[in-house]
């Protein structure tokens, strides 16, 4: 089944269900124009797009498999950040919330920033404010939408695993040391939740891999990779397995529990000393 055939099949399923395109698009958390392009074969859907469309149509989980296999045949899809920004960063956050609501296991590796799900509002604002083309209203809406996503952190039915490198905790993307100190306190607090696993790969000691870029694995179905220019979604099971292996390697060599919290505390104290001496 190619892209056009998949789109036609989705349209046939929607028509058979009696649901209007606008209603399905709304349920799938996408615009009606995007749904139309997918149904007509003008746009290749990601596996997640297909999953959301089928759910909005009302297809049972058992009946989804054929269509999901066809979607995964398109191994990689890249969406430029400028297109995501143009569509609305707050809308992208809401789409992520919809995706995360259907997963049971999240594994996130981040060598550059504190993961969005673990960011404080002050940290979020500092990161977003780097972009001069974002208005204050856009920053405010995006922060609000990301905070809504964070309700996931308190859902004990999910398993959430985070691995960050130590430079993430020292990189002052947020100028005031006090803001970063507050972010570190928040990480310590969140690390005590029993269904959250937060680990830090330390700078000291031998390293066994290279922290190329950030990536998120949702269940074992899809990986989202963040590059400079785009967000890349990988769904080929062979490629997903590569990322799972990479994540597990970093997790094995990372600090966890009290050792991790001790490192965060030491870095926090250093930051506060910088503030006092400055």
C-alpha positions as CSV (number, residue, x, y, z in Angstrom):
1,X,0.0,0.0,0.0
2,X,1.6,3.3,-1.1
3,X,0.8,6.8,0.2
4,X,-2.1,7.4,-2.3
5,X,-3.7,4.0,-1.5
6,X,-3.4,4.6,2.2
7,X,-5.0,8.0,1.9
8,X,-7.8,6.6,-0.2
9,X,-8.4,3.8,2.4
10,X,-8.6,6.3,5.2
11,X,-11.1,8.4,3.3
12,X,-13.2,5.3,2.6
13,X,-13.1,4.3,6.3
14,X,-14.2,7.9,7.2
15,X,-17.0,7.9,4.7
16,X,-18.2,4.4,5.8
17,X,-18.3,5.7,9.4
18,X,-20.5,8.6,8.5
19,X,-18.3,11.1,10.2
20,X,-17.6,14.4,8.6
21,X,-14.1,15.4,7.7
22,X,-14.1,18.4,10.1
23,X,-15.1,16.2,13.0
24,X,-12.5,13.6,12.3
25,X,-9.8,16.3,11.9
26,X,-10.8,17.8,15.2
27,X,-10.6,14.5,16.9
28,X,-7.3,13.7,15.3
29,X,-5.9,17.1,16.5
30,X,-5.1,18.3,13.0
31,X,-6.4,20.8,10.5
32,X,-9.1,19.8,8.1
33,X,-6.8,20.8,5.2
34,X,-4.1,18.4,6.5
35,X,-6.6,15.6,6.7
36,X,-7.8,16.4,3.1
37,X,-4.2,16.3,1.8
38,X,-3.6,12.9,3.6
39,X,-6.8,11.5,2.1
40,X,-6.0,12.6,-1.4
41,X,-2.4,11.4,-1.2
42,X,-0.8,14.8,-1.4
43,X,0.7,14.4,2.0
44,X,2.3,11.3,3.5
45,X,1.0,10.8,7.0
46,X,3.2,9.8,9.9
47,X,2.3,6.6,11.8
48,X,1.0,8.9,14.6
49,X,-1.2,10.8,12.1
50,X,-2.8,7.5,11.0
51,X,-3.3,6.3,14.5
52,X,-5.0,9.5,15.5
53,X,-7.2,9.5,12.3
54,X,-8.3,5.9,12.9
55,X,-9.0,6.6,16.5
56,X,-11.1,9.7,15.6
57,X,-13.0,7.6,13.0
58,X,-13.7,5.0,15.7
59,X,-11.7,2.0,14.3
60,X,-11.0,-0.7,16.9
61,X,-7.5,-1.4,18.0
62,X,-7.6,-4.8,16.4
63,X,-8.6,-3.4,13.0
64,X,-5.9,-0.8,13.0
65,X,-2.9,-3.1,12.4
66,X,-3.0,-3.2,8.6
67,X,-3.1,0.5,8.3
68,X,-0.5,1.1,10.9
69,X,1.9,-1.3,9.1
70,X,1.3,0.7,5.9
71,X,2.1,4.0,7.7
72,X,5.3,2.6,9.2
73,X,6.4,1.6,5.7
74,X,7.3,5.3,5.3
75,X,10.2,5.0,7.7
76,X,11.0,8.7,8.3
77,X,9.2,12.0,8.1
78,X,10.8,15.4,8.8
79,X,8.9,18.6,9.5
80,X,10.8,21.8,9.5
81,X,10.7,23.9,12.7
82,X,9.6,26.9,10.7
83,X,6.5,25.0,9.6
84,X,5.7,23.9,13.1
85,X,6.2,27.5,14.3
86,X,4.0,28.8,11.6
87,X,1.2,26.4,12.5
88,X,1.5,27.4,16.2
89,X,3.9,26.2,18.8
90,X,1.0,25.9,21.4
91,X,-0.9,23.7,18.9
92,X,2.2,21.5,18.6
93,X,2.2,21.1,22.4
94,X,-1.4,20.1,22.3
95,X,-0.7,17.5,19.6
96,X,2.1,16.1,21.8
97,X,-0.3,15.9,24.7
98,X,-2.7,13.9,22.6
99,X,0.1,11.5,21.5
100,X,1.4,11.1,25.1
101,X,-2.1,10.3,26.3
102,X,-2.0,7.1,24.3
103,X,1.4,5.8,25.3
104,X,2.4,3.8,28.3
105,X,6.2,4.1,28.1
106,X,8.3,7.2,27.3
107,X,12.1,7.2,27.1
108,X,13.7,10.6,26.5
109,X,17.4,11.4,26.0
110,X,18.5,15.0,26.1
111,X,22.1,16.3,25.9
112,X,21.2,20.0,25.5
113,X,18.2,21.2,27.5
114,X,16.1,20.1,30.4
115,X,13.3,18.0,28.9
116,X,10.1,20.0,28.3
117,X,8.0,17.7,30.5
118,X,10.4,18.6,33.4
119,X,10.9,22.3,32.8
120,X,9.7,25.0,35.2
121,X,7.7,27.9,33.8
122,X,10.7,30.2,34.2
123,X,13.0,27.8,32.3
124,X,10.4,27.4,29.5
125,X,10.1,31.2,29.2
126,X,13.9,31.7,29.1
127,X,14.3,29.0,26.4
128,X,11.5,30.4,24.2
129,X,12.5,34.0,24.6
130,X,15.8,33.2,22.8
131,X,13.7,33.4,19.6
132,X,13.3,37.0,18.7
133,X,10.5,36.3,16.2
134,X,8.2,34.9,18.9
135,X,5.8,37.3,20.3
136,X,5.0,37.6,24.0
137,X,1.6,36.2,23.4
138,X,3.1,33.1,21.6
139,X,5.5,32.5,24.4
140,X,2.7,32.8,26.9
141,X,0.4,30.4,25.0
142,X,3.2,27.9,24.5
143,X,4.3,27.9,28.2
144,X,0.6,27.3,29.1
145,X,0.2,24.4,26.7
146,X,3.5,22.8,27.9
147,X,2.3,23.0,31.5
148,X,-0.9,21.3,30.5
149,X,1.2,18.4,29.1
150,X,3.0,18.0,32.4
151,X,-0.2,16.5,34.0
152,X,1.2,13.3,32.4
153,X,3.9,13.3,35.1
154,X,1.4,12.5,37.8
155,X,-0.3,9.6,35.9
156,X,1.0,6.5,37.8
157,X,-0.1,4.3,34.9
158,X,2.7,5.6,32.8
159,X,6.4,4.8,32.9
160,X,8.5,7.9,32.2
161,X,12.3,7.6,31.9
162,X,14.6,10.6,31.3
163,X,18.3,10.6,30.7
164,X,20.2,13.9,30.5
165,X,23.9,14.7,30.3
166,X,25.5,16.7,33.1
167,X,26.2,19.7,30.8
168,X,22.4,20.2,30.6
169,X,22.5,21.1,34.3
170,X,25.3,23.5,33.9
171,X,24.4,25.2,30.6
172,X,23.1,28.6,31.6
173,X,20.6,29.0,28.8
174,X,18.7,30.8,31.5
175,X,20.9,33.8,32.5
176,X,20.0,34.2,36.2
177,X,21.6,31.4,38.2
178,X,18.7,31.5,40.6
179,X,16.3,30.3,37.8
180,X,18.6,27.4,37.0
181,X,18.9,26.6,40.7
182,X,15.1,26.5,40.9
183,X,15.0,24.2,37.9
184,X,17.4,21.8,39.6
185,X,15.3,21.8,42.8
186,X,12.3,20.9,40.6
187,X,14.2,17.9,39.1
188,X,15.1,16.7,42.5
189,X,11.5,16.9,43.6
190,X,10.2,15.1,40.5
191,X,12.8,12.4,40.8
192,X,11.1,11.2,44.0
193,X,7.9,10.2,42.1
194,X,8.0,6.4,42.0
195,X,7.0,6.0,38.3
196,X,9.6,8.6,37.1
197,X,13.1,7.6,36.4
198,X,15.5,10.6,36.0
199,X,19.2,9.9,35.4
200,X,22.2,12.0,34.7
201,X,25.2,10.9,32.6
202,X,28.2,12.5,34.5
203,X,31.1,14.2,32.9
204,X,33.6,12.2,35.0
205,X,34.6,8.7,34.1
206,X,34.9,6.9,30.8
207,X,32.1,7.5,28.3
208,X,30.8,4.6,26.1
209,X,28.8,6.6,23.5
210,X,28.4,10.0,21.9
211,X,25.5,12.2,22.8
212,X,24.7,13.2,19.2
213,X,21.2,14.8,19.7
214,X,18.0,14.7,21.6
215,X,15.5,12.0,20.9
216,X,12.2,10.7,22.4
217,X,11.0,7.0,22.2
218,X,7.3,6.6,22.7
219,X,6.5,2.9,23.5
220,X,8.5,1.0,20.9
221,X,6.6,2.4,18.0
222,X,8.1,5.8,17.1
223,X,11.1,8.0,17.8
224,X,11.1,11.8,17.5
225,X,14.6,13.3,16.8
226,X,15.3,17.0,17.2
227,X,17.7,18.4,14.7
228,X,18.7,22.1,14.1
229,X,16.2,22.6,11.3
230,X,13.5,20.0,11.7
231,X,11.7,17.4,13.8
232,X,12.2,13.9,12.4
233,X,9.9,11.0,13.2
234,X,11.2,7.5,12.8
235,X,8.9,4.5,12.7
236,X,10.8,1.7,11.0
237,X,11.1,-1.0,13.8
238,X,14.8,-1.6,12.9
239,X,15.6,2.1,13.4
240,X,13.5,2.4,16.6
241,X,15.5,-0.5,18.0
242,X,18.7,1.4,17.4
243,X,17.5,4.3,19.5
244,X,16.3,2.0,22.3
245,X,19.7,0.4,22.4
246,X,21.4,3.9,22.5
247,X,19.0,5.0,25.3
248,X,19.7,1.9,27.4
249,X,23.5,2.4,27.0
250,X,23.3,5.9,28.4
251,X,20.9,4.8,31.1
252,X,23.3,2.1,32.3
253,X,26.1,4.6,32.7
254,X,24.1,7.4,34.3
255,X,23.6,8.3,38.0
256,X,20.3,7.6,39.5
257,X,18.5,8.0,42.9
258,X,20.5,9.6,45.7
259,X,23.7,9.7,43.7
260,X,21.9,11.7,41.0
261,X,20.3,14.0,43.6
262,X,23.7,14.6,45.2
263,X,25.1,15.7,41.9
264,X,22.2,18.1,41.3
265,X,22.6,19.5,44.8
266,X,26.3,20.2,44.3
267,X,25.6,21.9,41.0
268,X,22.9,24.0,42.6
269,X,25.2,25.1,45.3
270,X,27.8,26.2,42.7
271,X,25.2,28.2,41.0
272,X,24.1,30.0,44.1
273,X,27.7,30.7,45.0
274,X,28.1,32.3,41.5
275,X,25.1,34.5,42.3
276,X,26.5,35.6,45.6
277,X,30.0,36.4,44.1
278,X,28.5,38.1,41.1
